[in-house]
Amino acid sequence: VVEELRPRVVSFHFGLPAADLLSRVQAVGAKILASATTLEEALWLEDRGCDVIIAQGLEAGGHRGMFLSSDLSRQIGTFALVRQVVDAVRVPVVAAGGIGDGRGVAAALALGAAGVQIGTAYLLCPESTVSPVHRRELEAATADSTAVTNVQTGRPARGILNRLMREQGPMADDVPEFPFAASVLVSLRQAAESDSRSDFSPLWCGQYPPRRRGMPAAELTRQLAAEALEVMREMAL
Ligand SMILES: Cc1cc2nc3c(=O)[nH]c(=O)nc-3n(C[C@H](O)[C@H](O)[C@H](O)COP(=O)(O)O)c2cc1C
């Protein structure tokens, strides 16, 4: 697919593909981005030719990109991770996790990030394809609504607590391997969702839940950039 479409950028999560496959991606001229959740992962990615490293802090919504370690207790917050990665690698670093307004963007840039990757803040945009139950839970979410769980898919990911996470996790030792945990939940999930319940649905969300509802993604992006510039201007005074 990459050789046919020749994208300018290819972004990887959970590490990188085997060296021969990565070389084929590089051969089409695509810049390689990949997520690191620790300093060790960032250095590993740089060694293998990544052009940009996404430093994903523990606040982030969705799957943790962790791939060299499975020890969740030693995962690092965005504030601590970004500047250590920036200091250790020569390639640009993109900050991810818990950034959802202009202050967050400005803070990431102050830590030395070249840019930010924002997921959760866009989940209530009209372009987002989240399910109705997910949308409802996102609208009600607060700072402590989420936890990192492996019971939804088999890999650790941050989402809003639901019945499955409360009763089976949020972390469990005996879950089916990724992504098969999600497959075994399909029927339960569909039955619950048809009754407007989010008991078994993955409700991905970071620790900074979306604040702006219904704003188109492009407008949100422009607003976040304008706010960040304003914050940086104020701080320069
Ligand atoms: C619903 C959702 C789906 C995501 N899917 C992917 C994905 O497919 N690949 C990826 O690299 N990161 C994915 N992420 C993680 C984001 O790239 C990013 O690390 C994270 O959203 C940043 O933290 P934030 O959610 O607090 O903004 C996803 C995040 C969310 C919330």
The ligand as a Gaussian input file, in Angstrom:
#p B3LYP/6-31G(d) Opt

LIG

0 1
 C       -9.556000       7.384000      19.775000
 C       -8.062000       7.377000      19.608000
 C       -7.489000       6.576000      18.619000
 C       -6.096000       6.559000      18.445000
 N       -5.560000       5.777000      17.455000
 C       -4.229000       5.832000      17.223000
 C       -3.653000       5.105000      16.135000
 O       -4.344000       4.401000      15.408000
 N       -2.320000       5.210000      15.924000
 C       -1.520000       6.009000      16.724000
 O       -0.322000       6.116000      16.465000
 N       -2.036000       6.653000      17.793000
 C       -3.360000       6.610000      18.036000
 N       -3.890000       7.310000      19.095000
 C       -2.998000       7.989000      20.066000
 C       -2.680000       9.378000      19.621000
 O       -1.841000       9.269000      18.512000
 C       -1.969000      10.219000      20.686000
 O       -0.862000       9.570000      21.264000
 C       -2.898000      10.631000      21.805000
 O       -4.202000      10.824000      21.334000
 C       -2.383000      11.896000      22.448000
 O       -2.998000      12.130000      23.680000
 P       -4.430000      12.857000      23.858000
 O       -5.436000      11.826000      23.470000
 O       -4.461000      13.181000      25.311000
 O       -4.459000      14.051000      22.947000
 C       -5.270000       7.349000      19.287000
 C       -5.857000       8.140000      20.286000
 C       -7.235000       8.174000      20.446000
 C       -7.818000       9.056000      21.519000

